């Protein structure tokens, strides 16, 4: 399993400095916020983006995905009845998919909790239909470009739509689109009434990406979350994607914490692999 680093928590530093940090601390790939790459995202190939792509490659980093898709456009909404806002939101998602293709990013995480608040009187079915209708043009474009959109369930303190793994599965099943899958996030699932292992079993047909973070919002190894059963479960089901670290806080300088995190996860992956081999021998 390879490791990726999200720039969400570190977006206060220049993107070039983030790439340098990711490379120096031993990561294979990065997951980026579209807004950190220059706006508007509908500009197909501005010089700044060409430079950003070149800098990432110079550091030996693959751009594996995008997240926090609409942080740069807080006025948009993916679950609204307003026809003008619906068109604008759908068009922005299509532009983000096209930008992801420009960077060679195969995964787009559809989170953006503030931009997916449903009308207060909307049922889950109506909210799902509104969301799916807005997402479909981006999903069709993603399928054409060999990109996967990963729905991200998020707790009720962040949004009022698609709040847990089961609801994420329900939306993915309802949409029934080849480019629409799920991301499983360790911190998110720690707030659900099921374990990560149970979430994997439920979501396996749609599982395409994994965010790893401690339940305390810090990087893996910096809290009480035991990642051995989590990684062991992913290996047991044949998950071959990246583990993308989406920390929301650092107790120390990231340049100090991230090598420690990488070493911790590499040790967990090795231990999970050893346990898997032992189980097969037995």
C-alpha positions in Angstrom: 0.0 0.0 0.0 1.3 3.4 -1.0 0.8 6.6 1.1 -0.6 9.9 0.0 -0.7 13.2 1.8 -3.6 15.7 1.6 -2.8 19.5 1.5 -6.0 20.4 3.3 -4.4 21.1 6.7 -1.3 22.5 5.1 -2.9 24.8 2.6 -1.6 27.9 4.4 1.8 27.3 2.8 2.6 27.7 -0.9 1.8 24.6 -3.0 5.5 24.2 -3.9 6.4 24.1 -0.2 3.8 21.4 0.4 5.2 19.3 -2.4 8.7 19.6 -1.0 7.4 18.6 2.5 5.6 15.6 1.1 8.6 14.5 -0.9 11.1 15.0 2.0 8.9 13.1 4.4 8.7 10.1 2.1 5.2 10.2 0.6 4.4 8.7 -2.8 1.5 10.9 -3.8 -0.6 13.9 -2.9 -4.3 14.7 -2.7 -5.1 18.4 -3.4 -7.8 21.0 -3.0 -8.8 22.4 -6.4 -8.9 25.9 -4.9 -5.2 25.7 -4.0 -4.4 25.2 -7.7 -5.8 28.5 -8.9 -9.3 29.8 -9.6 -11.5 29.7 -11.6 -11.1 26.0 -12.2 -12.8 26.4 -15.6 -9.6 27.8 -17.0 -8.4 24.7 -18.9 -4.6 25.1 -18.7 -3.2 28.4 -17.2 0.5 28.7 -16.9 0.4 28.4 -13.2 -1.1 24.9 -13.4 1.4 23.8 -15.8 4.1 24.9 -13.4 2.4 23.2 -10.5 2.2 19.9 -12.4 5.9 20.2 -13.3 6.9 20.9 -9.7 5.0 17.8 -8.5 6.7 15.7 -11.0 10.1 17.1 -10.2 9.5 16.0 -6.6 8.5 12.5 -7.8 4.9 12.9 -6.6 1.8 11.6 -8.2 -1.3 13.7 -7.9 -3.7 10.9 -6.8 -6.8 12.9 -6.1 -8.8 16.0 -5.3 -10.8 16.8 -2.1 -12.5 19.8 -0.5 -13.9 20.4 -4.0 -16.0 23.5 -3.4 -14.2 25.3 -0.6 -13.3 28.0 -3.0 -17.0 28.5 -4.0 -18.9 28.6 -0.7 -22.0 30.0 -2.5 -22.6 26.7 -4.4 -24.8 23.9 -3.3 -25.1 20.3 -4.5 -28.5 19.6 -2.9 -30.6 22.6 -3.7 -33.9 23.3 -5.5 -32.7 26.6 -6.9 -32.4 25.9 -10.7 -29.7 28.6 -11.3 -27.6 27.4 -8.4 -28.0 23.8 -9.5 -26.7 24.6 -13.0 -23.8 26.6 -11.6 -22.9 23.9 -9.1 -23.1 21.1 -11.7 -20.9 23.1 -14.1 -18.3 23.7 -11.4 -18.1 19.9 -10.7 -17.6 19.2 -14.4 -14.8 21.8 -14.5 -13.1 20.1 -11.5 -13.3 16.7 -13.2 -11.6 18.2 -16.3 -8.9 19.8 -14.1 -8.3 16.5 -12.3 -7.7 14.9 -15.7 -5.2 17.7 -16.5 -3.3 16.7 -13.3 -3.7 13.0 -13.9 -5.7 12.6 -10.7 -7.8 9.4 -10.9 -9.9 10.0 -7.7 -12.1 12.9 -6.7 -13.6 12.9 -3.2 -17.1 14.4 -3.1 -17.3 15.8 0.4 -17.8 19.6 0.7 -20.3 19.4 3.6 -21.2 23.1 3.6 -22.1 22.9 -0.1 -24.3 19.9 0.2 -26.8 21.1 2.8 -30.3 19.9 1.8 -33.4 21.9 2.3 -34.6 21.4 5.9 -37.9 20.0 4.8 -36.4 17.6 2.2 -36.7 13.9 2.7 -33.6 11.7 2.2 -35.1 10.5 -1.1 -35.7 14.0 -2.4 -32.2 15.1 -1.2 -30.7 12.1 -2.9 -32.4 12.8 -6.2 -31.4 16.5 -6.1 -27.8 15.5 -5.4 -27.7 12.8 -8.1 -29.1 15.1 -10.7 -26.4 17.7 -10.0 -23.7 15.1 -9.8 -24.6 13.2 -13.0 -22.9 15.5 -15.6 -19.6 15.3 -13.6 -20.0 11.6 -13.3 -20.5 11.2 -17.0 -17.4 13.3 -17.7 -15.4 11.4 -15.1 -16.4 8.1 -16.8 -15.2 9.5 -20.1 -11.8 10.5 -18.5 -11.3 7.3 -16.4 -11.8 9.2 -13.1 -13.7 7.9 -10.1 -16.0 10.2 -8.0 -15.9 9.0 -4.4 -18.9 10.0 -2.2 -17.9 10.9 1.3 -20.4 10.4 4.1 -20.0 13.1 6.8 -21.6 13.4 10.2 -24.6 15.6 11.1 -22.5 18.2 12.8 -21.0 19.0 9.3 -24.0 18.5 7.0 -27.6 17.2 6.9 -27.2 14.9 3.9 -25.4 11.5 3.5 -24.3 11.3 7.1 -23.0 7.7 7.4 -21.7 4.7 5.4 -25.1 3.2 4.9 -26.5 6.5 3.5 -23.5 6.8 1.2 -24.1 3.3 -0.1 -27.8 4.1 -0.6 -26.9 7.1 -2.7 -24.3 5.2 -4.7 -26.8 2.4 -5.3 -29.5 4.8 -6.3 -27.3 6.6 -8.7 -25.9 3.3 -10.1 -23.1 5.0 -12.1 -19.8 3.3 -13.0 -17.8 6.4 -12.1 -19.4 6.8 -8.7 -17.9 4.9 -5.7 -17.2 5.6 -2.0 -14.4 6.8 0.2 -14.1 5.3 3.7 -12.6 7.7 6.2 -11.3 6.4 9.6 -12.2 9.5 11.6 -15.7 9.6 10.1 -16.4 5.9 10.8 -15.1 6.3 14.4 -18.3 8.5 14.9 -20.6 5.9 13.4 -22.2 2.9 15.3 -20.2 0.4 13.2 -16.5 -0.5 13.2 -14.3 0.2 10.2 -14.1 -3.5 9.5 -18.0 -3.6 9.3 -18.0 -0.5 7.1 -15.6 -2.2 4.7 -17.9 -5.3 4.5 -20.9 -3.1 3.8 -19.2 -0.8 1.3 -16.9 -3.2 -0.5 -18.7 -3.2 -3.9 -18.2 0.6 -4.0 -14.9 1.0 -2.1 -12.5 3.0 -4.2 -10.4 5.2 -1.8 -9.5 5.4 1.9 -8.7 8.4 4.1 -6.6 7.6 7.2 -6.6 9.8 10.2 -6.9 9.3 13.9 -10.3 9.7 15.6 -8.7 12.7 17.3 -8.3 14.4 13.9 -4.5 14.0 14.0 -2.4 11.9 11.8 -2.3 8.1 12.3 -0.1 7.1 15.2 -0.7 10.4 17.0 -3.8 9.2 18.9 -5.5 6.1 20.3 -6.9 4.6 17.1 -5.4 1.1 16.4 -4.8 0.9 12.7 -3.7 -2.7 12.6 -7.2 -4.2 12.3 -8.1 -1.4 9.9 -5.1 -2.1 7.5 -5.5 -5.8 8.1 -9.1 -5.7 6.9 -8.2 -3.6 3.8 -5.5 -6.2 2.9 -7.9 -9.1 3.5 -10.4 -7.8 1.0 -7.7 -7.0 -1.6 -7.7 -3.2 -1.4 -4.9 -2.0 -3.6 -5.5 1.8 -3.5 -3.5 4.4 -1.6 -3.9 5.3 2.0 -4.4 9.1 2.0 -3.6 10.9 5.2 -6.1 13.7 5.9 -5.0 15.1 9.2 -6.9 18.1 10.5 -4.3 19.1 13.1 -0.7 18.5 14.1 0.5 18.6 17.6 4.1 19.3 16.4 5.8 20.6 13.3 4.5 18.6 10.4 8.1 18.0 9.2 8.5 16.1 12.5 5.2 14.4 12.7 4.9 13.2 9.1 8.0 10.9 9.0 6.8 9.4 12.3 3.4 8.9 10.8 4.8 7.3 7.7 7.0 5.0 9.7 4.0 4.0 11.9 1.8 3.2 8.9 4.6 1.3 7.2 5.0 -0.8 10.3 1.3 -1.5 10.5 1.2 -2.5 6.9 4.1 -4.9 7.4 2.5 -6.4 10.5 -0.8 -6.8 8.7 1.0 -8.5 5.8 2.8 -10.9 8.3 -0.5 -11.7 10.0 -2.1 -12.4 6.6 0.7 -14.8 5.6 0.6 -16.6 8.9 -3.2 -17.0 8.7 -2.9 -18.5 5.2 -0.2 -21.0 6.4 -2.3 -22.1 9.3 
